Amino acid sequence: MSDDEFEQRIEALFGRNLATARVRAGLSQLELATRAGITVDILVQIELGTKDPDLYTVSRLAAAVGWTASDLLAR
């Protein structure tokens, strides 16, 4: 597996886990984006796995849904 393929899989996994965590927390995309200090457009891209968030954003998203960053990267 190439580095690009690995990165794409991680982004997709993070996005799926984030969407699951958001729904379980009872948050809309707008609510989560607002809590994390990002736009809804960026959040949608992250959840779809097409946007690679920086570590600061990962941390803010995790805190906003009540999960750890590690939880959002777990299979």
GUNUZA-741478 format. One line per 2 residues: number of its first residue (from 1); their letters; for each residue x, y, z of N, C-alpha, C. Coordinates in pm, 1 decimal, decimal comma. Layout:
N
NUM = A = X Y Z X Y Z X Y Z ~ ...
END
This chain:
75
1 = MS = 84,9 -117,2 0,0 0,0 0,0 0,0 89,8 124,0 0,0 ~ 57,6 216,2 -88,0 136,6 339,2 -95,9 98,1 434,0 16,9
3 = DD = 181,4 533,8 37,5 152,9 634,9 139,6 21,8 707,5 110,1 ~ -3,1 737,7 -17,5 -126,5 806,4 -56,1 -249,1 721,2 -25,0
5 = EF = -241,3 591,3 -53,5 -353,6 501,2 -24,0 -377,9 492,2 126,3 ~ -269,6 483,9 202,6 -281,9 477,7 347,5 -347,2 605,0 400,9
7 = EQ = -302,7 720,5 351,3 -358,4 847,7 395,4 -507,6 856,3 362,4 ~ -545,4 810,8 244,8 -686,3 813,3 205,4 -769,9 723,6 295,1
9 = RI = -717,4 608,5 332,3 -791,1 517,5 421,7 -808,6 578,9 560,1 ~ -704,5 643,4 610,2 -712,8 707,6 741,7 -814,9 820,5 738,3
11 = EA = -812,7 902,7 633,6 -908,8 1012,6 621,5 -1051,3 959,2 615,3 ~ -1073,2 851,1 540,3 -1206,7 792,4 528,9 -1251,2 734,0 662,6
13 = LF = -1161,9 664,2 731,3 -1193,9 606,5 861,8 -1228,9 715,8 962,1 ~ -1146,8 819,0 967,5 -1172,7 929,9 1058,7 -1307,4 992,9 1028,2
15 = GR = -1335,4 1015,6 901,0 -1461,9 1077,1 861,4 -1581,9 994,5 901,5 ~ -1576,0 864,2 877,2 -1687,4 775,9 916,1 -1706,7 775,7 1067,4
17 = NL = -1596,4 764,2 1139,7 -1606,3 762,2 1285,9 -1657,8 895,0 1340,3 ~ -1615,6 1004,3 1280,4 -1662,6 1135,3 1323,3 -1812,1 1148,7 1299,2
19 = AT = -1858,6 1107,0 1183,4 -2002,3 1114,2 1154,2 -2081,9 1029,4 1253,2 ~ -2031,1 910,5 1284,2 -2097,2 824,0 1382,3 -2101,4 890,6 1518,9
21 = AR = -1989,3 946,7 1561,3 -1981,8 1013,0 1691,4 -2075,6 1133,1 1696,7 ~ -2083,0 1207,5 1587,5 -2171,2 1325,2 1582,1 -2316,9 1284,3 1597,6
23 = VR = -2357,2 1180,7 1525,8 -2495,9 1133,2 1534,4 -2525,0 1080,8 1674,8 ~ -2434,2 1003,3 1730,3 -2453,2 949,7 1866,9 -2462,1 1061,0 1970,6
25 = AG = -2392,5 1171,7 1944,7 -2396,5 1285,6 2036,2 -2521,0 1371,3 2014,0 ~ -2598,2 1338,4 1911,7 -2719,9 1413,1 1883,4 -2695,4 1550,7 1824,2
27 = LS = -2585,3 1564,8 1752,4 -2548,1 1694,0 1695,8 -2572,4 1697,1 1545,3 ~ -2618,5 1809,0 1496,5 -2625,5 1830,4 1352,2 -2486,3 1868,3 1303,4
29 = QL = -2468,9 1868,9 1173,3 -2340,5 1912,5 1119,2 -2314,9 2058,4 1154,2 ~ -2418,0 2139,4 1150,9 -2401,6 2281,0 1186,3 -2358,8 2296,1 1331,6
31 = EL = -2421,7 2221,4 1421,8 -2385,3 2230,9 1563,8 -2240,7 2188,4 1587,4 ~ -2200,4 2078,0 1526,0 -2063,3 2031,0 1545,1 -1963,6 2129,3 1485,4
33 = AT = -1992,0 2176,4 1366,1 -1900,6 2271,6 1302,3 -1884,3 2395,9 1388,6 ~ -1994,8 2445,7 1441,9 -1990,0 2564,5 1526,7 -1906,3 2538,2 1651,8
35 = RA = -1929,9 2424,8 1717,4 -1853,8 2391,0 1838,6 -1704,8 2375,2 1810,6 ~ -1672,1 2323,7 1692,4 -1531,6 2299,5 1658,2 -1465,2 2420,6 1593,8
37 = GI = -1543,3 2522,5 1562,3 -1486,2 2643,4 1503,9 -1448,2 2629,3 1357,5 ~ -1522,7 2545,2 1285,2 -1499,2 2528,5 1142,0 -1630,8 2550,5 1068,2
39 = TV = -1623,1 2557,2 936,2 -1745,6 2573,4 858,2 -1811,4 2437,4 834,6 ~ -1939,8 2442,1 804,0 -2011,3 2318,7 771,3 -1950,0 2255,1 646,8
41 = DI = -1911,7 2336,1 550,3 -1850,6 2282,0 427,9 -1725,4 2200,5 459,4 ~ -1643,5 2251,0 547,8 -1521,6 2178,8 587,4 -1559,0 2050,7 660,2
43 = LV = -1656,2 2057,8 751,0 -1699,1 1939,0 824,6 -1750,5 1831,5 729,0 ~ -1829,9 1870,1 632,2 -1881,8 1774,0 534,2 -1765,7 1706,7 461,1
45 = QI = -1667,8 1784,0 420,7 -1551,7 1727,6 351,2 -1475,5 1631,1 441,5 ~ -1461,8 1665,2 568,7 -1393,0 1577,0 663,5 -1471,2 1447,4 679,6
47 = EL = -1603,2 1457,7 698,3 -1685,1 1338,3 716,5 -1683,8 1250,2 591,5 ~ -1672,7 1309,8 474,4 -1666,4 1233,1 349,8 -1527,1 1175,4 323,5
49 = GT = -1429,2 1218,5 402,5 -1293,4 1169,1 387,2 -1216,8 1235,2 274,7 ~ -1263,5 1352,6 231,9 -1194,6 1423,2 123,3 -1111,2 1540,5 173,0
51 = KD = -1117,5 1567,9 302,2 -1041,0 1677,9 362,9 -961,2 1622,4 479,4 ~ -834,8 1655,8 483,8 -744,5 1610,5 589,5 -734,7 1719,3 695,5
53 = PD = -800,8 1701,2 811,5 -793,9 1805,0 914,5 -658,3 1806,5 983,3 ~ -617,9 1925,1 1029,1 -493,4 1932,5 1105,8 -519,9 1880,3 1247,4
55 = LY = -414,7 1860,1 1322,6 -428,4 1801,4 1456,8 -511,0 1888,2 1550,8 ~ -499,3 2016,9 1538,0 -578,5 2106,6 1622,3 -727,5 2087,5 1594,6
57 = TV = -764,0 2076,3 1469,1 -903,8 2054,6 1432,5 -951,1 1917,6 1478,6 ~ -867,7 1816,3 1464,4 -901,6 1682,1 1513,8 -932,6 1688,4 1662,6
59 = SR = -849,1 1757,4 1736,5 -867,9 1770,1 1880,8 -999,2 1840,9 1914,4 ~ -1029,4 1949,4 1844,5 -1153,4 2023,9 1869,2 -1275,6 1941,7 1832,7
61 = LA = -1268,8 1868,1 1722,1 -1381,3 1783,2 1681,7 -1405,0 1672,7 1783,4 ~ -1298,0 1609,0 1826,5 -1310,4 1501,4 1925,5 -1373,6 1553,1 2054,1
63 = AA = -1327,2 1665,3 2103,1 -1382,4 1722,5 2225,5 -1530,0 1757,5 2208,1 ~ -1565,1 1807,4 2091,4 -1703,5 1849,9 2066,6 -1800,8 1732,7 2065,8
65 = VG = -1754,9 1613,2 2027,1 -1843,9 1496,2 2025,5 -1825,8 1409,1 2149,1 ~ -1730,6 1446,1 2236,5 -1709,3 1370,9 2359,5 -1629,2 1242,9 2341,3
67 = WT = -1553,1 1235,1 2234,3 -1465,7 1121,7 2209,2 -1321,5 1171,4 2214,8 ~ -1227,5 1078,4 2220,6 -1086,9 1115,4 2208,6 -1046,6 1110,7 2061,7
69 = AS = -937,2 1175,0 2030,3 -885,6 1168,8 1893,7 -852,6 1023,4 1858,1 ~ -800,1 950,1 1953,0 -768,7 808,8 1929,8 -893,1 728,0 1895,0
71 = DL = -1003,9 757,6 1964,9 -1129,5 687,7 1935,2 -1173,0 713,1 1791,3 ~ -1152,8 834,4 1744,3 -1195,2 869,2 1608,9 -1107,8 805,4 1502,1
73 = LA = -990,2 754,5 1541,1 -900,9 689,1 1446,7 -902,3 537,2 1460,7 ~ -980,8 485,3 1556,2 -985,6 340,0 1579,4 -1079,5 274,2 1478,3
75 = R = -1052,7 151,2 1451,9 -1137,1 76,5 1358,1 -1261,3 28,4 1423,6
END
